[in-house]
Amino acid sequence: MGSTGEQGAEVQQRSYWRWSKQDFLPEESFQSWGNYKHALSQTHFRFMDRLISRSHDGNEICELRKQSENDMKRCLTWWDLTWFGFGAVIGAGIFVLTGQEAHKHAGPAIVLSYVASGVSAMLSVFCYTEFAIEIPVAGGSFAYLRIELGDFAAFITAGNILLESIVGGAAVARAWTSYFTTLLNREPNSLRIHTNLREGYNLLDPIAVAVLATATTIASISTRKTSVLNWIASAINTIVILFVIIAGFAHADASNLKPFLPFGSEGIFKAAAVVYFAYGGFDNIATMAEETKKPSRDIPIGLLGSMSMITIIYCLMALSLCVMQPYTDIDPNAAYSVAFQRVGMKWAKYLVALGALKGMTTVLLVGALGNARYTTHIARAHMIPPWFALVHPKTGTPINANLLIVLASALIALFSGLDILSALLSLSTLFVFMMMAVALLVRRYYVREITPRKNLLMLVIFLLIIIASSAGISAYWGLKPNGWVGYVITVPLWFLGTLGISVLLPQQRTPKTWGVPLVPWLPSLSIATNIFLMGSLGYQAFVRFGICTLVMLVYYFFFGLHATYDMAHQQHGPGPLKDNDEDTTGKAEP
């Protein structure tokens, strides 16, 4: 593909593989030590500028893409996106988490846990779908939040996205090694190198590194070829899953479903908070909007279609496990393998391991695509060096961004255990999803220079009420799961906050092609469910989240803030940025 914008032959002739300081630190603040000291002295002023400044649709869709010098290739259809949805979401989680949570927390009601978490995931999918259609760029949630909530909120989101990308890839790669050893009928750690390092970091995993490198190489060569490979692997995985469901029901005993609620409603939601992460990965599909031929048609079909089918598949898989044996007999570590063994199908454990292995392979493939596109757009905004924004002229893929993610993931995967990695992921994912729902409400009810200041103030107040009441619901559930007094206060507050937006504030923007239904109720419910699930993760998750956020802020105030400030003022001229919305001159029309 040709270069975007009017950049001239000089840009076209530049080598993709270049390493000069200007490619990494082109901003004025980093041209000399004197400039950098001057930039640091203006940190407060620059921070306030970035805090209130927001991007707009046209800037994200057109202007920032010039930073990549070459376009990504528009080669994807709804068929590709649907299979990308399967590939991104259906990994080892369904095989591991179902037995674990059915045995410990939910019993046969694990089916309802998957329904609850599926509904919560679908609420987030609705938000992503509307944004991806309206703003079809590679940045996904980062670009959407940069437009609606501003640069600083987008940076915090960017940090969590990169954390998810790096740590998530490492966790899946480590799990890949474990399932590969199962397929070979060996001990889980038999292919890892034992060392004298600290516990949790003492089992080196070179296979995980090799798997990450292979997936990234494939994703870097061609998006289209990666799509073909993904749907073939996903189709094989789907056949395995159908076998598990059919074979499970063939050996069903309805008496195993009694008692259906051995741990009560509390167990359902405890399990839902855990199995929710079997639905993770769908946000990668939104990052491929820039490479989709017809985003307004293909994205809704790909995202909503795949997630609807995945929810049904998960519920059927959970039910098939519970009808094969009593929940007390379910093995929390190898649920399906042991269940099939007890009904005389010992060989099926290898099929389950193969299915999980295929699932993790596609998760890594789609993750390599999606994570690189997130990284590319973050680099386009100069929150990380713009060298990572470059798109290769021949492959049409962001190879540099792929290198950043795979090198960091491989280093972590080589040393770190799965328990350490998984603890870092959960809160970041839910935080981003919650921010997306907030951004959607802002998009619908606030348009710069059009919405009256009084309405903006009311919107902020109602959003704070929704967020605070949702946090109250989550906290009360954690403190008194069987109580009810707290809900008498928090639930009506959430309802009144949402009702206030619905009744007192007119929508300022109408989606052009497809929009989330029942606004503001569904986005508000998404905020509540994500915060509720965040509260189910325990204090250690919040401590790790706080430490990671602190590291992100140090980076931001010493680098990201000044790079993005220079980038913005290079585009818009000196002086404070003017908040305008070039693509909106009133209430947006459908």
N, C-alpha and C positions, 0 to 999 in steps of 0.2 A: 504494500500500500504506500501511497505517497505521503509526504509530510503534511501536517495540519497547518492551516494558516498560511500567511505570506512570509515564509522564512527564507526563501531564496536558495540558490544552488549551493551557497557556501555551507549551509547547515546540512544539506544532503550529502556533501562530500566529506564531512567529518567522520572519522572512524567511530564505530560504536564502542570499541574497546579503547578508552582514553582514561587517563589517571591524573590529570593536572589538578592543582588546587582549585581552579575556577570551576571545575566540574563538581567539586564537593562543597566548596565554600565560596560561591560567587557573590554573596551579599556584601554590601558596603561595610557593614559592621565588622567583617572579618578580613578586610584587606590589609590591615595593619594593627599592631598592638594599641596604637593611639586611638584608632577607630573603635576598637573593642572596648577600651576603657571608657570612652565617651558613651558607647551604647549602654554599658553597665550603669553609668551614672544616670541614665534616663530610664532605668528599669521600671520605676513606678509609673511614669507617664506612658511608657509603651504598653505596660500591662493594662492600664485603664483603657487605652485605645483598643487593644485587642479584645478586652473583656466585653465592650459594647458594640464592636464592629461585627458585622455579619456579611457573609457572602450572598450571592444571588444565583438563581438557576442558570442564567446565561454564562456567568463566570465559570461555574463548575463544569458545564456542558461543553463550552467552546474554548474559553481563554486558557484555562489550566491545562487542557489537553495538549497545547502547544509545547509545554515543558517536556513532553515525551518525544518530540521531534518526528515520530512516525505513528500512524494510527494502528490500533489493534484491528485485526481482520473481523469483519462482520460475517460470521459463518455459522451461527447457532440458530436453531429453530426451537419450537415448543417441545419437539421430540427429544432434542439434546438436553434441554433444561429439565424435562421430567426425569430423565435417567440420571442427570446430574443430581437431582433431588434425592433419588434413591441411593446413589453412590455416596453422597455427602452425609446422609443421615443413618442409613442402616449399616452399622459396623458391628463390633463385638458386644456393644452395650446390651442389646436385647438378649443375647445368650447368657451374659454374666449377671446383669442386674435383676432379671425376672426371678430367678430362683432365690437369689440373696434376699430380696425384699418380700417375696411370698413366704419364705421360711421365717424371717425375723419380725416383720412388721404388719403384713396385710393378710396373709393367708390367701384363700381363693379370691378375695376381694382385690387382689392385685390387678384384676381386669379393670376395676373402677379407678385404680390409681393411674393406669395408662389412659383411661378416658379423661380424667381430670388434668393430667399433665399434657395430654394431646390438645384439649381445649385451650389451655394456656399457651401452648406453642402456636396454635392456629391464630390466636389473637395477635401474636407478634408477627406471624406470617402476613396477616392482613396489612399491618402497618408497613412492612417491608415492600409488599407488592405495590401499594399506592405510590410510595416514594420512588421505587425502581422504574415505574412507568413514567412518572412526571420528570424524573431526573435520571436518565439512563447513562450513568457514568460508572467507572470502575471502582469508585471510592466507597460505594455502599453506604453504611450507616455513618461513616466519617463525613462524607459529603453532605448527607442529609442534615446532620446536626450542625455542620458548619454554616449552613444556610439558615436554619431555624433558631438555633440556640447560641451561635457565635463561635469565635475562634477558640476560646479557652475551653468551653465545654467539649468542642470537637477534639481538642488536644488530649484531654483526659480520656475521651473515648478512643482516640488513636492509640494511646499508650496501652489501654486494655485490649484493643484489637491485636496489636503486635504481641502482647503477652500471650493471648489466646493462640495466636498463630504459631508462635515458637514453642510454647510449652505443650499445646495440644498435639502438634506434630510429633514431638518427642514422646509423649505418652502413648500415642497410637503405635508408634514404631517399636517401643518396648513391648507393648502387648502383642504385636505381630510376632516377635521372637518367641514369646511364651506359647502362643497357639501353634507356631511352627514346630516347636519341640513336642507338643501334644500329638501332632500329626505323625511325627516320627516315633511316637510311643516312648518318649524319654522324659526325664525330670525337667520341670520348667526352667531351672537355672543351669542345666547341663551344657548349654551352648554359650554361656556367658563366662567371662574371665574373672576368676576370684582374686581379689587383691586384699591388702591390709589397710585400705582406706576406711574412713568412718562409715559406720552402719548406715545403709541407705544410699551410699555412694561407692560401695566396694565391689559391685558386680558390673564390670565393663561389658558393654553390649555392641560389639562391632557389626553384628547382623542388622541391628536397628539403624545404624549409620548407613549401611549399604542400601537398605530398603528406602530410606529417605532420599538418598542420592539418586537412586533409580527413578523414583516417582517424580522427583524434581526435573530430572533430565528429560523424561517423557513430556512433562507439562511445558518445558521450555522449547521443545522442538516444534510443536504444533498444537494449537487449541483443538482444531478439528480432529486430528488423529487421536488426541487424548479423549475426546468425546466418544469416538468409535470404540476405543479400548474400554472405556468406562461402561458403556451400555452392554457390551459383551460380558464383562465381568459381573455387572449388576444383574444381568439376565440369569447367569449361572447361580448367583447368590439367591435370586428370587426362586429358582427351581428348588434349591436346598430348603428354603423357608417353607415353600408349599409342601414339600415332603414332610417336614417337621409337623406342620399343622394337620395334614391328612393322617399321618401315622399316629399322631397323638390322639385324634378323635377316634381312630380305628380301635384303640385300646382304652377307650373311655369307660369310666365307672362313675356315674352321677353321684354316688354316695361320697366320693372324695371331695365334693363341694360343700359338705357339711362338717362343721359350721362354716357358713360363708363369711361371717365377720368376727373371727376369733379375737381380734384386737380392737374392735370397735371402729368408729369413724376416725379416731386419732391415727390408727394404723394406716388407713387409706391415704391420708395426707402426708404422713411421714414417708411412706413409700413413694408417693407422687413426687415429692421434692427430690428424691434420688433418681427415679426412672425418667424424670424430665430430661435428663441429659442424654438419654437415648435418642431424643429428638433434635439434638444439637447438630449444627452444620448447615441448616437450610439458608442461613444468611449469606453463605458463599454464592448462592445462585443470584442474589441481587447484584453482586459485583460483576457479573457477566453481562449486564445490560448493555454495556458499550460494544459488545461483540454479538449482540442479538439482532437478527435481521429486522424483526417487527416487534419491538419491546411491548407496545400496547396490547398485542395479542398473545405473544409467546410467553411473557413473564407470568401473567395470571394463570394460564394453563399449566405452565411448568411448576410454579411454586405451590399454588393452591391444590392442583391436581395431585401432585406427588405426595404432599403432606397429608391430604385426605386419605389416600390409599395406604400410606405408611401407618397412620393411626389405626385403621381397620386391621392391618396385618399384625401390628403389635398386640392388639387386644385378642385376636385369634390365637396368636402364639402363646400368650400368657394363659388363656383358657385351656389350650391343649395340654399344657404342662400340669395344670391343676386337676384336670380330670383323669390323668394317668396315675396319680398317686396322692395320698393325703399330704397336706402342706407340711405336716410335721416330719415326713420322710424325704422331703425335697432336699437334695444336697446343695447348700448355698454356693459351693465352689464350682461344681460341674453339673448343674441341674439337669439339663437335657440329656447329656451323656449317660448319667446314672439312671435317669428315668427310663430311657430306652433299654438299658442293660437289664433292668428289673422286669421288663416285659419281654425279655428274650431277644432283643435286637442290639447285642453288644457291639456289632460292627458299625452301628449308626453313630457312635461317638466320633468316628473318623470323619463322617459326613458333616457332623456339627462343627468340628474343628475346621474342616475345609470351608464351610459356609462363613464362619467367623473370620477366617483368614482372607477369603475373597472380599468380605465386607470391609475389613480394615485396609485392604489394598486400594479399594475404590475411595475410601475416606481420605487416604493419603494423596491419591491422584487429584480428586476434586479440591481437597484442601490446598494442594500446591498451586492450583489455578486461582482459587479465590483469595488466598492469603497474599499472593504476589500482586493481585490487582488492588487489594486494600493498600498494600505497601506503596505501590506505584502512585496512587492518588495522594497519599499522605506526603510522598516526596514531591509531587507536583506543587503542593502548597508550601514546600520548603520547611516542613516540620522535621523532616530528616533530610540529609543531603540530596539534592535533585539528581545526582548521578543514578539514584535508584529509581527514578521516574522514566528513564530512557526505555523505549520500545525498540527492539531489534528490527531493522528494515526488512530483513528476509523472512524471519519466522513470524513477525507480528506479535511477539510475546515479550513480556518484561523480564528478560533474563537476569538483569542486575538485581531486581527485587527478589527473584527466586533465590539467587545466591545468598542474599542477606538472611532470608528466613531459613534456608536449609543448613547453612553453616552454624547458625545459632542453635537450631533444633538438634542438629547432629551432635554438637558439643554437649548439650544437656542430656540427650538420649544415651550417650556413651556412658555417663556416670550416674545419673539420677534414677532412683526407684520409682515405681508407678504410684505408690501411696503419696510420696512427696509431690509428684507432678499433679495428680488429680486434685489435691487440696488447693492448688493455685488457680484452677480453672473456673470453678463453679460460680463464684461471686462475680467475677469479671463478665461472664456471659450474661447473667441476669441483670447486671447493672446496665450493660449496653442495651438490652431489650427494653428495660424500663425507660431509659432515656429516649428511645425511639418512639415510644407511645406518647411521652411528653411532647416531643418534637412534632408529632402528627397533630396534636391538639393546637399547638402554637401555629402550625401552618394553616389550619382550617379557620382559626379565629383571629389571626393577627396578620395584617399586611402593612408594611412600613409606609408611613406618610399618608395612610388612608384610615386606618383604625383610630378612632378617638382615644386620647390618652386615658380617659375615664374607663373605657372598655379594656384597655391594656392592663390597667391597675386591677380591675375586677378579675381578669383572666389569671393574673399572677396570684391573687389571693385564693381563688378557687383551686388552682393547681397545688398551692401549698397545703390547702385543706385536704385535698385528695391524697397527696403524698404522706402528710402527717398522720391522717386517719388510717391509711394502709399500713404504715409502720406500727401504729398502735395495735391494729388487729394482729399483725405478725408477732409483736412483742407479747401481747396477752396470751396468744396461743402457746407461745413458748413457755410462759410462766405458769399458766393455768389452763391446760388443754381441756379440762372438763368444766371450766367455769363458764359464766354467761354474762356477768355484770359488766365486764369491760366492753363486750360487744354491743351492749345497749347504748353505749356512748360512741364507740368508734364507727360502727356500721352506719348509723344514721348520719354521722358527719361526712362519711364518704359519699353517701347518697345525696346529701344536701349540696356538697361541693360539685358533684356531677350535674345535679339538677339545676344548680345556679348557672353553669355554663350553657346547658341546654335551653333554659327559659330566658335568661337575661342577656345573653350575648348572641348576636346574629353571626352566622358563618360568613367570613369574608372571602372565602375562596372555594370554588367548586371544582372537583377533579375533572380533567378534560375527557378522560375515557373510562377509567375505573377507579372507584374509591371505596374506602372502608365503610361498610353499612353501620347504621345506628350510632353515628357520632353524636355526642361524646361518650356514649355509654360503653362501647366496646374498647376504645383506647383507655378509658378510665379503669375498666375491669382488668386490662392488661397491666396497667401500673400496679394495681392492687395484687394481682396474682404473682407478678415477678418479685415485688417487695416481700410478699408472704413467703415465697420460696427462698429468698435471700435470708430471711429470718430463721429458716429451718436448718441453716448450715453450721451453726455454732460459732462461738467467739473466735476460735483459731482462724477461721476463714477471714474474718474481719481484720484480725491482726495482720495477716499476710497481705490482705488487700491494702491496708493502711501503709505498710512498709513499701509495697510496690508503688503506691500513689506518691509517697514521699520522694522516692527515687525519681519518678517521672517529673515531679515539680522541680527538683534540683536541675534536671536536664533542661526543663522548659525555661527556667529563669536565666540559665547561663548560655543557652543556645537557641532553642526553639522559638522563644519569644522574639528575639532580635532578628532571626532569619525570616520569620513570617511578617514582622513589622516592615522590614526592608522590602520584602516581596510585594506586600500590599501597597506600599507608598511608591514603589517603582511603577505599579500599574495605574495608580490613581492620582499620582502627583503628591507634592508635599502638603503638610498640614494634616489635621485629623481627617480620618476617612469619613466620607459622607455616606450615611445609611440610606441607600436607595434600592429600589426594586424595579429594575429596568423592564422586566417582563410583565409588570403588573400596573395597570392604570386604573384600576377600580376593582370591583368584584370580578374575579376571574370567571370566564365563561366556560361551559363544558365543551 
